[in-house]
Amino acid sequence: MMLGKNYISRQLVKRYSKTRASYVREFFEETDNYKIYLNSKTKSTFINLNLKTQSNSIGESWVLISNQPLFKNKNNMDYWMKRSIEEYISTHKWLTADGPYFKLPWSIEPATKMGFGRNLGYMQGDDFVSTYSFTKERFFYNMIINSLADLDVFSHGEIRNNKVSVFQTEYTSTWLKREYGITAPYIDTRHNEYIALFLKKAGTTLNINNLKNANLIYADFLVKQVAIGNTINLESGYLINDYFSTDGKKTHVSLNHVLGEMRFLLDAYKQTKNQKYLNVAMQIRKGVESLGTKWLRKDGDTWYQVNRDLKFSGRDYKLLTLGDLLYSQKSWEEVGYKRSPVFDILIKSKYKYLTNINYPIKPNILNELKRQGFIQ
């Protein structure tokens, strides 16, 4: 058994029209709400859960019960507990019947510094699939199923009915609203990439046939965005916009988003041998390469994004984009193409920058740097 805490919050809503609104939870308090009683005579255990709330608020908790040990190996349990502490932002802790809630930035609407929301980038359970694959622990299996159920609820039953489409973010980013006039709901390309990959991996791992090709729906969506012109066109190739909405302007392109899209399409090509996925992936590669070393800042780090006027801005992620560049090179090699010389230049520069600022590099990225010959 695993017990959740008592989470107290209230729902905030900002309405823009009959069809557009932003939903945020304002967090108030979390408490340990359980007591455990052991009866040695009857050899029984009683769990007492107390839920409390306050006026105009919501009080929630959750319980996970299994007829099998959630962890048969204590080392696996210790690993997950340690990881949950280190990766606390993305860990599934506040679970509800509508899905897990995660801390949001301050740049949201309705405005609150204690805003939480159903962040689609974290709702998917890719980490659970990866860890279950090598541990076979019941806890991770349960959390995969729960993540599928959460996404099914979010999509109003699309997963259950085998009609998986793209997922729309339900809270407004004031940054996107200010820059492009975009309000919720809107489509975040990176979050949808994560969800599509999770659905495919979960379907393959748990042998759920109607999910094994779920990624192709999003791959077709990316191809369609090119057809309707949601891109930044360059002298050679193009880059697909980061966000899509029925209102607002066309947006910028961030390096990590577009590399993720490219790699996603290469996976779809490997899966189907359909040339349309390879064609778009190649045009994205040419688009990144045509900007070349312009992606690099003076300090050697990469810029976060390129705007529609082809000016660069934003401090990039420390490790995310480095991993995207490395895995992109690997993906091209897997489909029989040579490495991108431009990608290698960006990898070397970004790795040197991280070394100069003594930034710790995660083992998976470090291993890929070694495998590809960037370090001994």
Buried (B, 14 or more C-beta within 10 A) or exposed (E): EEBBBBBBBBEBEBEBEEEBBBBBBBBBBBBEBBEEEEEEEEEEEEEEEEEEBEEEBBBBBBEBEEEEEBBEEEEBBEBBEEBEEEEEEBBBBBBBEEBBBBBBEEBBBBBBEEBBBBBBBBBBBBBBBBBBEEBEBBBBBBBBBBBBBBBBBBBEEBBBEEEBEBBBBBBBBBEBBEBBEBBBBBBBBBBBBBBBBBBBBBBBBBEBEBBBBBBBBBBEBBBEBBEEEBBBEBEEBBBBBBBBBEEBEBBBBBBBBBBBBBBBBBBBBEBBEBEBBBBBBBBBBBBBBBBEEEBBBEEBBBBBBBBEEEEBEBEBBBBBBBBBBBBBBBBBEEBEBEBBEBBBBBBBBBBEBBEEEEEEBEEEBBEBBEEBEBEE
